[in-house]
Amino acid sequence: MKFILQCSICLQNLKSPVSLSCGHTFCQTCIQNSFDTQEFCACPLCRQPALLSSNKTDELLPLVQQIYEQEGTQGLLNEFPTLIICLCCGLTPVNPVVLSCQHMFCQKCIEENLKEELLCPACSDYSFNIKVNTNKKYKDLIDWYLKEFKIEEEQEVVNKDVQNGNINGIPIFVYDQSVIIYGSIELQFLEFRYQEMIKMVSSGSGNFIISSDLINGDLVQIRSIKKTKKGYQVQVDGLSRIKIKQIYGYIEGVKTSYQQWNAQQLWLAQCEYIRDQTFKENCFQQYKYIVATLQKLYQNINLEVGDIFKAFMGKITSLSDSESSLILLTSLNNNFEQLYYETDLEKRVQQIQQHFAILEQKIKEIYAKDDQIQHAKLKQDSIEIISYPEFDVTTQYFLNLFNIKKVLCF
C-alpha cells in the first residue's frame, strides 16, 4: 500500500498529486520540475507528451493516505466503498479514469457522459479525455481492495467512438497548412492563448484538428512537445482526413455555436472521417501499375539521392492503396492538393497518371532537344522541370517526379 501512494519521482508520499492523461500520477511540484528540466515535455515513466493545464490537484489520494496512516489497513478497507467511487454512477470504478480537473470516473461512465457534453460532470471543466488511459494509481488501489476481499473485477469492453466514423468534441485550430496522412509537421504555439490551448489539448487525448477553411481538416496527434523561449514547439502526426459538421464551444458552461470573432475561445468540432470510395477493378490495376513503376525507378536511381526517397517508398509500399495514393497525390504537385479531401479514387489515380505522362514527355524533350526555345516552352507549363546534369535520365525523372520538400517530411 505504501508503494501505491508514493510518487515515482521523489519516492515519497504523494503531495498535491496530479494525474496526467497517460494515467501516471506524481507530486505537482515533482512533475512540474521534471517538465522544466526536459527539452521535450513528457511523462517521466512512459514518455507520452504532456503539459500541466492547470494548478488543480487530486484531493482524494491525500485523504486515502491520511486514513491509511491514522487507521491502518482495516480502516481504509472500511472507508473504501464510500471513498473510491465513480462520480457518475457512485460505485467502485471499473477502469478508473482521472480527468485533467483531477476528478475520477469509470471509463464507460465518463465516455457516455462526454458524448452529451465535453464538461466534467463534477465541476463543469473542459474534458478532452475521452480516450485517456486508465489511471495507474487508482487501478492499483482498486486491485488491492478487491484482492483483500477476493473479488474479481468486472472487465468492461468499451466501444470507441472512432469505430463508427464519427468524432465529437475534438479541439480545432485554424492553421493554413495541411498535415498529410501519416506525415509529420512542426507547429509553433507562441501566443499565450495558444499556449493555454495546447496545454488543455495535451492534458486530454493529445488529438486535435487542423483546418484552414473549417469545412475539411486533418486529425493529428501530438508526437512531442518542446519548450522554447517564446512558447512551445509541437510535433504532430497526421492521422486522418475529416469533414467538419459542427463547431462549438462552452462559454461559461453553455454550449455555444462558433463565433469567428471570439479568438480567445478554444473551439471544438463534431466531424466524421472521410472515407474513400471502393477501388474499381480498372482503377485498382492502374494504381498497382503506378506503384510497380515507382519501385522499378527507385531501384535504378543514383545511390547519391537514393536515401532521400527511402522512407517515402516505404510508406507507399506498406500502406493501403487508398492511403498511399493520397500521399503520392500530395507529393507530386501543389496543384493537386485540392483533390486531397475528395473520395473519388478514380479521379485521383487519373491525376497521378497525367502527372507521370506529362513529366515523362518533358524529360524526353529535354534530352532530345536542348535549345533556348524548348526551355522557354517548358517554363510556361505547370510542372517545373529541374535539370540535374550530373544524374542519369532515370534518376532525373524520379527527382522531378516529386516535390522534394514534401517527400522529405516522411
N, C-alpha and C positions, 0 to 999 in steps of 0.2 A: 504493500500500500504506500509506503514512504516513497518508493521509486516512482510510482504513478504520479504523485503530487509534486515531483521535482521538475525544475527547469532543466532542459537538456544542455543549456549553455553554461550556467553558473553552478549547476548540480546542487542547488539549494532549494528550499521550499519556494514554490511559485509566489511572486509578489506582483500584484497588479497584472494578472495573467492576460495575455492577448492571444487569441487563436487566429491563425492565418487560413486562407481558403484551401490550402493543401491539407489541412487537418492537424497540423502541428501547433503546439502551444508553448509559449515562452513568457518569462517576465517581460513586461513592457519595456523597461529600461534595457534589458539584455538584447532584445531583438532590435530595438532602435539603434543601440550601439553597434550591433552587428551590421545593420544596413549602412550606418555611417562610415564603417571601415571597409566596406566592399565596393569594388568598382562596379560590379553588376549586382543589383539588389535581388536577393533570392533567399529562400528558406535555407538555413544552415544545414538542415538534415536531408532534404530531398532536392534542393537546388531549383525548385519551382519559382519563377519570377514572382515577386510580391512587393507591396508597399503598404505602409500603415495609413489607412484612410481617415482615421480619427483618433481621439485620445480615449475612447471608450474601452473599458476593461471588463473582464468576466468577474462578476460579483459572487458567483456560485461556488467556484473552486476554492476560494479562500474560506468560505463557510464550511465546505466539506473538510478542509484542513483543520479548521477550528474544532469542529465536532469530533474529529478523529483524535486530536491531541488531548481534548478535555474528557471525552467519554469512552475513548478506545474503540476497538473493532465492533463490539456489540452495540455500542451507542450509535455508531454510524449505520450499522445494519438496520437498527430500529427506525432511524430517520430516513433511510434511503428512499423508500417508496413514495414519500411525500416531498422529498428534496430534489431528486434527479428525475424530473418529469418533462415531457414534451409540452410546450406552452400552447399547443393546439389541441391535442387530444387528452392531455392530463395524465397520460400513462408513462411507464418507463419507456424511454425512446428506443425504437428499432432503427439501427444505422443512424446514430445521432449526428446531427449537422449543426454547426455553430455559424451564424451569420456574422457579417462584419460588425454589426452592433453588439455582438457577443451574446445573443440570445440563442437558446438551443431548442431544437425540434427533431421529431422523427424525419427522416429523409422524405418518406412518402407524404407525410402531412404537409411539410413546407412546400414541396413541389406542387401539390394540389392547390395550396393556398396562393402560391405565386402565379398560378395560371390566371387567377382572377385579377390580382393587382400586385405589383412588384414592391410591396411595402411589408416590413416586418409586422406580423400580427400583434406583437407585444409593444412596439414603440413607434411604428409607422416610419422607420428609417428606410431609405433605399436599400433594396436587396437584389444583387445580381448573382446570387449564389445557387441558382437552381441546379447547377452541375458541380457544386462543391463536393470535395471528398469527405468521407466520414471522419469525424473528429477523433483523433487517436486517444486523447486523454479520457474523454467520456466513454469511448468504446472500451478502454481498459477498465475503467471504473465499473461499468455495467457488467462486463465479463467477470470481474472479481465478485460482484454482488450475486450474479447468477450461479457462479461456481460454489459459493458458500452454501446456497440452498439447493445445489444440484439441479438447477433449472436449465433446460436447453432453450436458447434464444430462438425465437421465430425469425426466419430469414424472409425478407421481403424482396421480390423481384420488381424493380421499378422500371416502367416503360418510359424511355426518354422521349421528350417532345420532338427531338430531331428526327426520329424514325418515321414520322408521318409527313415529313416535308415542310412543316411549319415551325417558325421560331417566333417566340413572343418575348418582348421586353429586353431586347439586346441594345446596349448603348450604341449611338450612332454619331460619327464625327464627319463633318463636311470637309472633304480633303480632295483636292484636284489631282488625284493620281490613282491609277488602278493598281491592284496587287494581283498579279497573275496567279491563278490557282497553282498551288504547290511551289510558288515562288516566294521570295522574301523581299522586304523593303525596310528601310530605317526611317522612322518618323521622329521629328523634333517637337517636344512639348515645352515651349518656353514661357508663354504667358501663364500667370498664376492660376487663372480659371481652368486652363487646360491641364495644368499640373494636378489640380484638385480632382479633375475629371478622371485622369488616368489612374490616380490613387484609388478612386471608387471602383473603376473597372478591374484593376488588378486585385482588389480585395474580394472579387467575385470569381467568375469562371475564367477571367482573363480573355474573353472573346468580345469583340465589338465589330461594328460595321463601318467601313469607309465608303463614302458616296460623294460624288460631285454634283449630281442632279436630283438626289432624293427620290429617284424613280428606280434605278438599279444600283447595286453596290456589291462590295466584296466583304464576305465574312472573314475576319482574320483572328489569329490567336497570338498572344504575346509570347515571344520566344525568350527575350531578355530585356532587362531594364537597366540602363547605365546612367548614373548620376553625372551631370556636368555642372560647370559653374553657373550656367544660366537656367538649367532645368533638368529634363530627362530625355535621354536618347532611347527610344523603344524600337526594338527589332521585332517585326511581326511576320508571320507566315500566312499566306493565302489559303483559306480552307475551301471556300465555295463561292459561286456567284449567287446573288439573291435578288429577288424582286420585292420592293418595299410596298406594303399595303397600307400602313398607317404609321404616323409619327406622333408621339405624345410624350408627356412628362407629368410629374407630380409636383404641383406648386402648392405649398402649404397643405399637403396631404390630399389635394383634389386633382383627379386625373384631368389633364388639360391638353387640348389639341395643339399641334405645333404652331409656334409663333416665331416667324422669321426674325423679327426684331429682337427677340429675347436671347441674346447670345450667351448670357451668363448661365442659362439653364442647361443641364445635361438632358438631352432628349433620348427617347427610346424608340425602337422600331418594332412593329409587328410585320413580319415578312414571310416569304416562302422561298424554298430553294428553286433555282432554275434548273429544270431537267431537260436534257436534250431529247429530241425525237429519236426513235429507234433507227439504227443504220439500215438503209435499204441494201439489198444484196449488191447491186451495181456500185453503189456509193462505198460500201464496205470494201469491195475488191479494189476500187480506185485508191482508197486510202492505204490499203495494205501495200499496193504497188509504190506509193509515195514513200512510205516508211522503208521499204526494201531498197529503193533508190538511194535514200539518205544513208542507210547503213553501208551500201556499196561505196558511195562517195567518201564517207567518213573513213573507211578502211584504207582508202588510197590517197588521202590528203597528206601534205607535207608534215613531217613529225614536229617541226618547229611550232606549228599552230594547233597540233592535234589536241593538246591538253585543254585548250580554250573550250572545245566542244564536248569534252568527255562527259561532264556532268549533264550537259544538255541532252546528249544522245541517250544517256542513262535514263533520263525522265521519259523521253519519247518511247523507248522500248519497254519500260517497266509499267507504265500507266495504261489505263484502258484506252481504247481508240478514241472515245469521245473526249476524254480529258487531254490526251496527248495532242489531239487535233487543235484544241484550244491554245495550248502552249505554242504549237507550231504557227498557228494563225497570228498570234500577237507578237511573235518574234520576227515575222517576215517583213512587215512594213507598217508604219503608223497609220496608213490609210485604211487598214483592215481592222483596226481596233473597234470600229463601230459595230462589227459583227460579233463581238465577244459575248454579249449578253443575249444574242439570238439563239434559238433552239434548232434552227434548220441546219442539220448536218450536211445535207447535200449542197446547199449554198456555200457552206464553209469550205468543204472539200474542193468545190469548183474554184473558189477564190485562191486556194493554195495551189491548185494545178495551174491556174492562169499565171500566178506569180512565177512559178517554176518555168513555164513556157517562155514568158517574156524575157526572163533573165537569161535563159539558155541561149535564146536567139541573139541577145545583145552581146553576150560573151563571145559567141562565134563571130559576130560582126567586128568586134574589137580586134580579134586576131586575123580576120580575113581582110580588113580594110582599115588601116591605121592612118587616116588623114584628118585634117582640121575640120572638114565639112562633116565627117561622120561623128567626130567628138561633139561638135556643136549640136547635132541632131540628138545625140544621146542625152545631153544635158537638159533638153527640153522635156524629156519623158519623166514620168512619176517615179520610176525606180532609178535611183542613183547608182552608177557603176564606179567602183573604185579600182584603180589599176594597181596590181601587185606584180611588178616586173620580175621580182625575184622568185615567184612561185609558178608552178606549172598550171595548166588550164584547169585541172580538177580541183586543186586547192583554191585557185582564184574564184572558181564558180561557187565553191562551198562558202568561202568568206563573204562573197557578195549576196549569198542567199539569205543571210540573216542580218538583222540589226544587232551588231555585236554587243552593244551596251546592254541590251535586253537579255541576250544569251548569258552573259557573264553573271547576271543576278541569280542564276540557278546553280 
